[in-house]
């Protein structure tokens, strides 16, 4: 296992991750034949190596590496749980996590893959578990949840030490119960999903109601249909 991590270290040294403004996903420069990117977030990208395929390496942007030790601490506080990956080690540039199979809910929307209600229940249970550990379940969104055999796995805990509620999950849950039946098992174009995401990020900076936001989205959808 350690030898696999060392080989991964050499491969990952060929990769640079750069953060972007406005909460956009990171950019990736460089390549190596022994690794593949399996996920991209706003602070880091996640890679898998052929030398240690059971592990995922969360490689941070240079200006975000200060978050590594804090995220490792959060994983230690969460401990072994069916809701989250296991964290094995922290390096100066990355975390070593258990690799988790599955499709993000974001990709489920793009591909028309059914998201069962059990996933919603699992995330709610996970949020309760996080609170029991003295942490705050924030920043839970479509790209941070995997669908695994009909169940949910949450793959980013980096904001759980922050205070306050960003309401992202509450809004997603409301949208699921009120509107998901309209798109269930339908592949939604990437441009449309991204438009809604960017609108939401802009809307969330203001104080209008979520119901008004969804009315705007439904009117836009009706015009496109």
DRENPA-3360 file (N, C-alpha, C; in nm, 2 decimals, always signed):
BEGIN
1 = XXXXXXXX = +0.08/-0.12/+0.00/+0.00/+0.00/+0.00/+0.09/+0.13/+0.00 ~ +0.19/+0.13/+0.09/+0.28/+0.25/+0.10/+0.35/+0.26/-0.03 ~ +0.40/+0.15/-0.09/+0.47/+0.16/-0.22/+0.38/+0.22/-0.33 ~ +0.25/+0.18/-0.33/+0.16/+0.24/-0.42/+0.14/+0.39/-0.40 ~ +0.14/+0.43/-0.28/+0.13/+0.58/-0.25/+0.25/+0.65/-0.30 ~ +0.37/+0.59/-0.28/+0.49/+0.65/-0.33/+0.50/+0.67/-0.48 ~ +0.45/+0.56/-0.55/+0.44/+0.57/-0.70/+0.34/+0.68/-0.74 ~ +0.23/+0.69/-0.66/+0.13/+0.79/-0.69/+0.19/+0.93/-0.67;
9 = XXXXXXXX = +0.28/+0.94/-0.57/+0.34/+1.07/-0.54/+0.42/+1.12/-0.66 ~ +0.49/+1.03/-0.72/+0.57/+1.07/-0.84/+0.48/+1.11/-0.95 ~ +0.37/+1.04/-0.98/+0.28/+1.07/-1.08/+0.21/+1.20/-1.06 ~ +0.17/+1.22/-0.93/+0.09/+1.34/-0.90/+0.18/+1.47/-0.90 ~ +0.31/+1.45/-0.89/+0.40/+1.56/-0.90/+0.40/+1.62/-1.04 ~ +0.35/+1.55/-1.14/+0.34/+1.60/-1.27/+0.21/+1.68/-1.30 ~ +0.13/+1.69/-1.19/+0.00/+1.75/-1.21/-0.01/+1.88/-1.13 ~ -0.06/+1.98/-1.19/-0.09/+2.11/-1.12/-0.24/+2.14/-1.11;
17 = XXXXXXXX = -0.29/+2.17/-1.00/-0.43/+2.21/-0.98/-0.44/+2.36/-0.95 ~ -0.52/+2.43/-1.02/-0.54/+2.57/-1.00/-0.68/+2.61/-0.96 ~ -0.70/+2.69/-0.86/-0.84/+2.73/-0.82/-0.88/+2.84/-0.92 ~ -1.02/+2.86/-0.92/-1.08/+2.96/-1.01/-1.17/+3.05/-0.93 ~ -1.20/+3.17/-0.97/-1.29/+3.26/-0.90/-1.43/+3.21/-0.91 ~ -1.52/+3.28/-0.83/-1.66/+3.26/-0.84/-1.71/+3.12/-0.81 ~ -1.63/+3.05/-0.73/-1.67/+2.91/-0.68/-1.68/+2.81/-0.80 ~ -1.60/+2.84/-0.90/-1.60/+2.75/-1.02/-1.50/+2.63/-0.99;
25 = XXXXXXXX = -1.52/+2.52/-1.06/-1.43/+2.40/-1.04/-1.28/+2.44/-1.08 ~ -1.19/+2.37/-1.01/-1.05/+2.39/-1.04/-1.01/+2.35/-1.18 ~ -0.90/+2.41/-1.23/-0.84/+2.37/-1.36/-0.72/+2.27/-1.33 ~ -0.70/+2.18/-1.42/-0.59/+2.08/-1.41/-0.49/+2.09/-1.53 ~ -0.37/+2.10/-1.49/-0.26/+2.11/-1.60/-0.17/+1.99/-1.57 ~ -0.12/+1.93/-1.68/-0.03/+1.82/-1.67/-0.10/+1.69/-1.69 ~ -0.02/+1.58/-1.70/-0.08/+1.45/-1.72/+0.02/+1.34/-1.68 ~ -0.02/+1.22/-1.66/+0.07/+1.11/-1.63/-0.01/+0.98/-1.67;
33 = XXXXXXXX = +0.06/+0.89/-1.73/-0.01/+0.77/-1.78/-0.06/+0.68/-1.67 ~ -0.01/+0.69/-1.55/-0.05/+0.60/-1.44/-0.17/+0.65/-1.36 ~ -0.22/+0.77/-1.39/-0.33/+0.82/-1.31/-0.44/+0.87/-1.39 ~ -0.56/+0.88/-1.33/-0.68/+0.94/-1.40/-0.75/+1.02/-1.30 ~ -0.81/+1.13/-1.35/-0.89/+1.22/-1.27/-1.03/+1.16/-1.26 ~ -1.08/+1.15/-1.13/-1.21/+1.09/-1.11/-1.31/+1.19/-1.05 ~ -1.26/+1.31/-1.03/-1.35/+1.41/-0.97/-1.29/+1.55/-0.96 ~ -1.37/+1.65/-0.98/-1.32/+1.79/-0.97/-1.41/+1.87/-0.88;
41 = XXXXXXXX = -1.35/+1.95/-0.79/-1.42/+2.03/-0.70/-1.37/+2.18/-0.71 ~ -1.41/+2.26/-0.62/-1.37/+2.40/-0.62/-1.24/+2.42/-0.55 ~ -1.19/+2.33/-0.47/-1.06/+2.34/-0.40/-0.96/+2.24/-0.45 ~ -1.00/+2.13/-0.51/-0.91/+2.02/-0.54/-0.97/+1.93/-0.65 ~ -0.88/+1.84/-0.70/-0.93/+1.74/-0.79/-0.89/+1.60/-0.73 ~ -0.96/+1.50/-0.77/-0.94/+1.37/-0.71/-0.89/+1.27/-0.82 ~ -0.78/+1.20/-0.79/-0.72/+1.11/-0.88/-0.71/+0.97/-0.83 ~ -0.70/+0.88/-0.92/-0.68/+0.74/-0.89/-0.56/+0.69/-0.97;
49 = XXXXXXXX = -0.48/+0.60/-0.91/-0.36/+0.55/-0.97/-0.37/+0.40/-0.99 ~ -0.31/+0.35/-1.10/-0.31/+0.21/-1.13/-0.23/+0.13/-1.02 ~ -0.14/+0.20/-0.95/-0.06/+0.13/-0.85/-0.13/+0.11/-0.72 ~ -0.23/+0.19/-0.69/-0.31/+0.17/-0.57/-0.45/+0.21/-0.60 ~ -0.52/+0.12/-0.68/-0.66/+0.16/-0.72/-0.76/+0.16/-0.62 ~ -0.74/+0.11/-0.50/-0.83/+0.12/-0.39/-0.84/+0.25/-0.32 ~ -0.75/+0.34/-0.36/-0.73/+0.47/-0.29/-0.76/+0.59/-0.39 ~ -0.80/+0.70/-0.33/-0.82/+0.82/-0.41/-0.73/+0.93/-0.35;
57 = XXXXXXXX = -0.67/+1.01/-0.43/-0.58/+1.11/-0.39/-0.64/+1.25/-0.42 ~ -0.68/+1.32/-0.32/-0.74/+1.45/-0.33/-0.63/+1.55/-0.34 ~ -0.60/+1.60/-0.46/-0.49/+1.69/-0.48/-0.54/+1.84/-0.48 ~ -0.49/+1.92/-0.39/-0.54/+2.06/-0.37/-0.47/+2.16/-0.46 ~ -0.55/+2.26/-0.49/-0.48/+2.38/-0.56/-0.38/+2.44/-0.46 ~ -0.28/+2.50/-0.51/-0.17/+2.55/-0.43/-0.22/+2.65/-0.32 ~ -0.32/+2.73/-0.36/-0.37/+2.83/-0.26/-0.47/+2.78/-0.17 ~ -0.50/+2.64/-0.18/-0.60/+2.58/-0.09/-0.54/+2.47/+0.00;
65 = XXXXXXXX = -0.40/+2.45/-0.01/-0.34/+2.34/+0.07/-0.36/+2.36/+0.22 ~ -0.38/+2.49/+0.26/-0.40/+2.51/+0.41/-0.52/+2.44/+0.46 ~ -0.61/+2.39/+0.37/-0.73/+2.32/+0.41/-0.71/+2.17/+0.44 ~ -0.59/+2.12/+0.40/-0.57/+1.97/+0.41/-0.58/+1.92/+0.55 ~ -0.50/+1.98/+0.64/-0.50/+1.93/+0.78/-0.64/+1.94/+0.85 ~ -0.71/+2.05/+0.82/-0.84/+2.07/+0.87/-0.94/+1.96/+0.82 ~ -0.93/+1.93/+0.69/-1.02/+1.82/+0.64/-0.98/+1.69/+0.70 ~ -0.85/+1.66/+0.71/-0.81/+1.54/+0.78/-0.87/+1.53/+0.92;
73 = XXXXXXXX = -0.86/+1.64/+0.99/-0.92/+1.64/+1.13/-1.06/+1.61/+1.13 ~ -1.14/+1.66/+1.03/-1.28/+1.64/+1.03/-1.31/+1.49/+1.00 ~ -1.23/+1.43/+0.91/-1.25/+1.29/+0.88/-1.22/+1.20/+1.01 ~ -1.12/+1.24/+1.08/-1.09/+1.17/+1.21/-1.20/+1.18/+1.31 ~ -1.26/+1.30/+1.31/-1.38/+1.31/+1.40/-1.50/+1.23/+1.36 ~ -1.52/+1.22/+1.23/-1.63/+1.14/+1.18/-1.61/+0.99/+1.20 ~ -1.48/+0.95/+1.19/-1.45/+0.81/+1.22/-1.51/+0.72/+1.11 ~ -1.52/+0.59/+1.14/-1.57/+0.49/+1.04/-1.72/+0.51/+1.03;
81 = XXXXXXXX = -1.77/+0.53/+0.91/-1.91/+0.55/+0.88/-1.95/+0.51/+0.74 ~ -2.07/+0.46/+0.73/-2.12/+0.42/+0.60/-2.15/+0.54/+0.51 ~ -2.15/+0.66/+0.56/-2.19/+0.77/+0.49/-2.07/+0.84/+0.42 ~ -1.95/+0.82/+0.46/-1.83/+0.89/+0.41/-1.72/+0.80/+0.38 ~ -1.63/+0.84/+0.29/-1.51/+0.76/+0.27/-1.42/+0.76/+0.39 ~ -1.32/+0.67/+0.40/-1.22/+0.67/+0.51/-1.10/+0.75/+0.46 ~ -1.05/+0.83/+0.55/-0.92/+0.90/+0.53/-0.81/+0.83/+0.59 ~ -0.70/+0.80/+0.51/-0.59/+0.72/+0.55/-0.47/+0.81/+0.59;
89 = XXXXXXXX = -0.45/+0.92/+0.52/-0.32/+1.00/+0.54/-0.34/+1.13/+0.48 ~ -0.26/+1.23/+0.53/-0.26/+1.36/+0.48/-0.11/+1.40/+0.44 ~ -0.09/+1.45/+0.32/+0.04/+1.49/+0.27/+0.04/+1.65/+0.26 ~ +0.15/+1.70/+0.22/+0.15/+1.85/+0.20/+0.06/+1.90/+0.09 ~ +0.03/+1.81/-0.01/-0.05/+1.85/-0.12/-0.19/+1.78/-0.14 ~ -0.20/+1.67/-0.07/-0.32/+1.59/-0.09/-0.36/+1.51/+0.03 ~ -0.49/+1.46/+0.03/-0.54/+1.36/+0.12/-0.54/+1.22/+0.05 ~ -0.52/+1.11/+0.12/-0.54/+0.98/+0.07/-0.67/+0.93/+0.13;
97 = XXXXXXXX = -0.76/+0.90/+0.04/-0.89/+0.85/+0.08/-0.92/+0.71/+0.02 ~ -1.02/+0.65/+0.08/-1.07/+0.52/+0.02/-1.14/+0.56/-0.11 ~ -1.11/+0.49/-0.22/-1.18/+0.52/-0.35/-1.32/+0.47/-0.34 ~ -1.41/+0.55/-0.38/-1.55/+0.51/-0.38/-1.61/+0.50/-0.52 ~ -1.67/+0.39/-0.55/-1.73/+0.37/-0.68/-1.86/+0.45/-0.68 ~ -1.92/+0.48/-0.79/-2.05/+0.54/-0.80/-2.05/+0.66/-0.89 ~ -2.17/+0.71/-0.92/-2.20/+0.82/-1.00/-2.25/+0.94/-0.92 ~ -2.19/+1.06/-0.94/-2.24/+1.17/-0.86/-2.39/+1.20/-0.90;
105 = XXXXXXXX = -2.46/+1.26/-0.81/-2.60/+1.30/-0.85/-2.60/+1.40/-0.96 ~ -2.50/+1.48/-0.97/-2.48/+1.58/-1.08/-2.49/+1.50/-1.22 ~ -2.41/+1.39/-1.22/-2.40/+1.31/-1.34/-2.53/+1.23/-1.36 ~ -2.60/+1.19/-1.25/-2.73/+1.13/-1.27/-2.83/+1.22/-1.34 ~ -2.82/+1.35/-1.31/-2.91/+1.44/-1.38/-2.88/+1.45/-1.53 ~ -2.75/+1.46/-1.55/-2.70/+1.47/-1.69/-2.74/+1.34/-1.77 ~ -2.73/+1.22/-1.71/-2.75/+1.10/-1.78/-2.89/+1.04/-1.77 ~ -2.97/+1.10/-1.69/-3.11/+1.05/-1.68/-3.11/+0.93/-1.59;
113 = XXXXXXXX = -3.02/+0.91/-1.50/-3.02/+0.80/-1.40/-3.11/+0.83/-1.29 ~ -3.20/+0.74/-1.25/-3.30/+0.76/-1.15/-3.23/+0.78/-1.01 ~ -3.27/+0.88/-0.94/-3.22/+0.90/-0.80/-3.33/+0.86/-0.70 ~ -3.32/+0.75/-0.64/-3.42/+0.70/-0.55/-3.43/+0.79/-0.42 ~ -3.55/+0.78/-0.36/-3.57/+0.86/-0.24/-3.49/+0.82/-0.13 ~ -3.44/+0.69/-0.13/-3.35/+0.64/-0.03/-3.22/+0.73/-0.02 ~ -3.18/+0.78/-0.13/-3.06/+0.87/-0.13/-3.09/+0.99/-0.04 ~ -3.21/+1.05/-0.06/-3.24/+1.17/+0.02/-3.24/+1.13/+0.17;
121 = XXXXXXXX = -3.30/+1.02/+0.20/-3.31/+0.97/+0.34/-3.17/+0.95/+0.40 ~ -3.08/+0.89/+0.32/-2.94/+0.86/+0.36/-2.87/+0.99/+0.39 ~ -2.88/+1.09/+0.31/-2.82/+1.22/+0.33/-2.87/+1.28/+0.46 ~ -3.00/+1.28/+0.48/-3.06/+1.33/+0.61/-3.00/+1.26/+0.73 ~ -2.99/+1.12/+0.72/-2.93/+1.05/+0.83/-2.78/+1.08/+0.85 ~ -2.71/+1.10/+0.74/-2.57/+1.14/+0.75/-2.55/+1.28/+0.82 ~ -2.64/+1.37/+0.79/-2.64/+1.50/+0.85/-2.66/+1.49/+1.00 ~ -2.75/+1.41/+1.04/-2.77/+1.38/+1.18/-2.65/+1.32/+1.25;
129 = XXXXXXXX = -2.58/+1.23/+1.18/-2.46/+1.17/+1.23/-2.35/+1.27/+1.25 ~ -2.34/+1.36/+1.15/-2.23/+1.47/+1.15/-2.26/+1.56/+1.28 ~ -2.38/+1.59/+1.30/-2.41/+1.68/+1.42/-2.38/+1.61/+1.55 ~ -2.40/+1.48/+1.55/-2.37/+1.40/+1.67/-2.22/+1.40/+1.70 ~ -2.14/+1.42/+1.60/-1.99/+1.42/+1.61/-1.94/+1.57/+1.64 ~ -2.04/+1.66/+1.66/-2.00/+1.79/+1.70/-1.96/+1.88/+1.58 ~ -2.00/+1.84/+1.46/-1.97/+1.91/+1.33/-2.09/+1.96/+1.27 ~ -2.07/+2.04/+1.16/-2.19/+2.11/+1.10/-2.19/+2.07/+0.95;
137 = XXXXXXXX = -2.29/+1.99/+0.91/-2.30/+1.94/+0.77/-2.34/+2.05/+0.67 ~ -2.24/+2.11/+0.61/-2.25/+2.22/+0.51/-2.21/+2.17/+0.37 ~ -2.24/+2.25/+0.27/-2.18/+2.24/+0.14/-2.21/+2.10/+0.08 ~ -2.34/+2.05/+0.10/-2.38/+1.92/+0.04/-2.46/+1.95/-0.08 ~ -2.41/+1.91/-0.20/-2.47/+1.94/-0.32/-2.45/+1.82/-0.42 ~ -2.50/+1.84/-0.54/-2.51/+1.73/-0.64/-2.37/+1.66/-0.67 ~ -2.27/+1.74/-0.67/-2.13/+1.69/-0.70/-2.07/+1.62/-0.58 ~ -2.12/+1.64/-0.47/-2.06/+1.59/-0.34/-2.13/+1.46/-0.30;
145 = XXXXXXXX = -2.23/+1.41/-0.37/-2.30/+1.29/-0.33/-2.29/+1.18/-0.44 ~ -2.25/+1.06/-0.41/-2.24/+0.95/-0.50/-2.36/+0.86/-0.48 ~ -2.41/+0.81/-0.59/-2.51/+0.70/-0.59/-2.44/+0.57/-0.60 ~ -2.46/+0.49/-0.49/-2.39/+0.36/-0.48/-2.50/+0.25/-0.45 ~ -2.54/+0.18/-0.56/-2.63/+0.07/-0.54/-2.76/+0.12/-0.47 ~ -2.81/+0.24/-0.51/-2.93/+0.29/-0.46/-2.92/+0.37/-0.33 ~ -2.79/+0.38/-0.28/-2.77/+0.45/-0.15/-2.68/+0.57/-0.18 ~ -2.66/+0.65/-0.07/-2.58/+0.78/-0.09/-2.45/+0.76/-0.02;
153 = XXXXXXXX = -2.35/+0.82/-0.08/-2.22/+0.83/-0.01/-2.17/+0.98/-0.03 ~ -2.14/+1.05/+0.07/-2.10/+1.19/+0.07/-1.95/+1.20/+0.06 ~ -1.89/+1.27/-0.04/-1.75/+1.26/-0.07/-1.67/+1.39/-0.04 ~ -1.73/+1.49/+0.03/-1.66/+1.61/+0.06/-1.71/+1.66/+0.19 ~ -1.62/+1.67/+0.29/-1.65/+1.71/+0.43/-1.58/+1.84/+0.47 ~ -1.52/+1.91/+0.37/-1.42/+2.01/+0.40/-1.48/+2.13/+0.47 ~ -1.61/+2.15/+0.47/-1.67/+2.27/+0.53/-1.74/+2.24/+0.66 ~ -1.72/+2.12/+0.71/-1.80/+2.07/+0.83/-1.76/+2.14/+0.96;
161 = XXXXXXXX = -1.64/+2.21/+0.96/-1.60/+2.28/+1.08/-1.65/+2.42/+1.08 ~ -1.71/+2.47/+0.97/-1.76/+2.60/+0.96/-1.90/+2.61/+1.03 ~ -1.93/+2.74/+1.07/-2.06/+2.76/+1.13/-2.16/+2.80/+1.03 ~ -2.29/+2.81/+1.07/-2.39/+2.86/+0.98/-2.45/+2.75/+0.89 ~ -2.56/+2.79/+0.82/-2.62/+2.70/+0.73/-2.63/+2.76/+0.59 ~ -2.57/+2.70/+0.49/-2.58/+2.75/+0.35/-2.71/+2.71/+0.28 ~ -2.79/+2.62/+0.34/-2.92/+2.58/+0.29/-2.91/+2.51/+0.16 ~ -2.80/+2.47/+0.11/-2.79/+2.41/-0.02/-2.86/+2.27/-0.02;
169 = XXXXXXXX = -2.84/+2.19/+0.08/-2.91/+2.06/+0.09/-3.06/+2.08/+0.10 ~ -3.10/+2.17/+0.19/-3.24/+2.19/+0.21/-3.31/+2.23/+0.08 ~ -3.25/+2.31/+0.00/-3.30/+2.35/-0.13/-3.31/+2.24/-0.23 ~ -3.20/+2.16/-0.23/-3.20/+2.04/-0.32/-3.31/+1.94/-0.28 ~ -3.33/+1.92/-0.15/-3.43/+1.83/-0.10/-3.57/+1.88/-0.14 ~ -3.59/+2.01/-0.12/-3.72/+2.06/-0.16/-3.74/+2.05/-0.31 ~ -3.64/+2.08/-0.39/-3.65/+2.06/-0.53/-3.68/+1.92/-0.57 ~ -3.62/+1.82/-0.50/-3.64/+1.68/-0.53/-3.79/+1.64/-0.50;
177 = XXXXXXXX = -3.84/+1.68/-0.39/-3.98/+1.64/-0.35/-4.08/+1.72/-0.44 ~ -4.05/+1.84/-0.48/-4.15/+1.92/-0.55/-4.14/+1.91/-0.71 ~ -4.02/+1.88/-0.76/-4.00/+1.90/-0.90/-3.93/+1.78/-0.97 ~ -3.86/+1.70/-0.89/-3.78/+1.59/-0.96/-3.86/+1.50/-1.05 ~ -3.99/+1.48/-1.02/-4.07/+1.39/-1.10/-4.08/+1.44/-1.24 ~ -4.06/+1.57/-1.26/-4.07/+1.63/-1.40/-3.95/+1.59/-1.49 ~ -3.84/+1.56/-1.43/-3.72/+1.52/-1.50/-3.66/+1.38/-1.48 ~ -3.73/+1.31/-1.39/-3.68/+1.18/-1.35/-3.66/+1.09/-1.47;
185 = XXXXXXXX = -3.54/+1.03/-1.48/-3.50/+0.94/-1.59/-3.49/+1.01/-1.73 ~ -3.48/+1.14/-1.73/-3.46/+1.22/-1.85/-3.32/+1.28/-1.84 ~ -3.25/+1.26/-1.95/-3.11/+1.32/-1.96/-3.13/+1.47/-1.98 ~ -3.07/+1.55/-1.89/-3.08/+1.70/-1.90/-2.95/+1.75/-1.96 ~ -2.96/+1.84/-2.06/-2.84/+1.89/-2.13/-2.74/+1.96/-2.03 ~ -2.61/+1.94/-2.05/-2.51/+2.00/-1.97/-2.53/+2.15/-1.96 ~ -2.55/+2.22/-2.07/-2.56/+2.36/-2.07/-2.68/+2.41/-1.97 ~ -2.79/+2.33/-1.97/-2.90/+2.37/-1.89/-2.87/+2.35/-1.74;
193 = XXXXXXXX = -2.81/+2.23/-1.71/-2.77/+2.21/-1.57/-2.67/+2.32/-1.52 ~ -2.58/+2.35/-1.60/-2.48/+2.45/-1.56/-2.55/+2.59/-1.55 ~ -2.64/+2.62/-1.64/-2.71/+2.75/-1.63/-2.79/+2.76/-1.49 ~ -2.86/+2.65/-1.46/-2.93/+2.65/-1.33/-2.83/+2.66/-1.21 ~ -2.72/+2.59/-1.22/-2.62/+2.60/-1.11/-2.57/+2.74/-1.09 ~ -2.53/+2.81/-1.20/-2.48/+2.94/-1.19/-2.58/+3.04/-1.15 ~ -2.71/+3.02/-1.19/-2.82/+3.11/-1.15/-2.84/+3.09/-1.00 ~ -2.83/+2.97/-0.95/-2.85/+2.94/-0.81/-2.74/+3.01/-0.73;
201 = XXXXXXXX = -2.61/+3.00/-0.77/-2.50/+3.06/-0.70/-2.52/+3.21/-0.69 ~ -2.57/+3.27/-0.80/-2.60/+3.42/-0.80/-2.72/+3.45/-0.71 ~ -2.82/+3.37/-0.72/-2.94/+3.39/-0.64/-2.91/+3.38/-0.49 ~ -2.83/+3.28/-0.45/-2.81/+3.26/-0.31/-2.74/+3.37/-0.24 ~ -2.68/+3.47/-0.32/-2.62/+3.58/-0.26/-2.73/+3.69/-0.22 ~ -2.85/+3.67/-0.26/-2.96/+3.76/-0.23/-3.06/+3.69/-0.13 ~ -3.17/+3.76/-0.11/-3.26/+3.71/+0.00/-3.40/+3.67/-0.05 ~ -3.41/+3.66/-0.19/-3.54/+3.62/-0.24/-3.57/+3.47/-0.20;
209 = XXXXXXXX = -3.70/+3.43/-0.21/-3.73/+3.30/-0.16/-3.69/+3.19/-0.26 ~ -3.67/+3.07/-0.21/-3.64/+2.96/-0.30/-3.75/+2.93/-0.39 ~ -3.88/+2.95/-0.34/-3.99/+2.92/-0.43/-3.99/+3.02/-0.55 ~ -3.95/+3.14/-0.53/-3.94/+3.24/-0.65/-3.83/+3.19/-0.74 ~ -3.72/+3.14/-0.69/-3.62/+3.09/-0.77/-3.66/+2.97/-0.86 ~ -3.74/+2.88/-0.80/-3.79/+2.76/-0.87/-3.89/+2.81/-0.98 ~ -3.97/+2.91/-0.94/-4.07/+2.95/-1.04/-4.00/+3.01/-1.17 ~ -3.89/+3.08/-1.14/-3.81/+3.13/-1.25/-3.75/+3.02/-1.34;
217 = XXXXXXXX = -3.70/+2.91/-1.27/-3.65/+2.80/-1.35/-3.76/+2.73/-1.43 ~ -3.87/+2.71/-1.37/-3.98/+2.64/-1.44/-4.03/+2.72/-1.56 ~ -4.04/+2.85/-1.54/-4.08/+2.94/-1.66/-3.98/+2.92/-1.77 ~ -3.85/+2.92/-1.73/-3.74/+2.91/-1.83/-3.75/+2.77/-1.90 ~ -3.78/+2.67/-1.83/-3.79/+2.53/-1.88/-3.91/+2.53/-1.98 ~ -4.02/+2.59/-1.94/-4.14/+2.59/-2.02/-4.12/+2.66/-2.16 ~ -4.04/+2.77/-2.15/-4.01/+2.84/-2.28/-3.92/+2.75/-2.37 ~ -3.83/+2.68/-2.31/-3.74/+2.59/-2.39/-3.81/+2.48/-2.45;
225 = X = -3.91/+2.42/-2.37/-3.99/+2.31/-2.42/-4.08/+2.35/-2.53;
% end
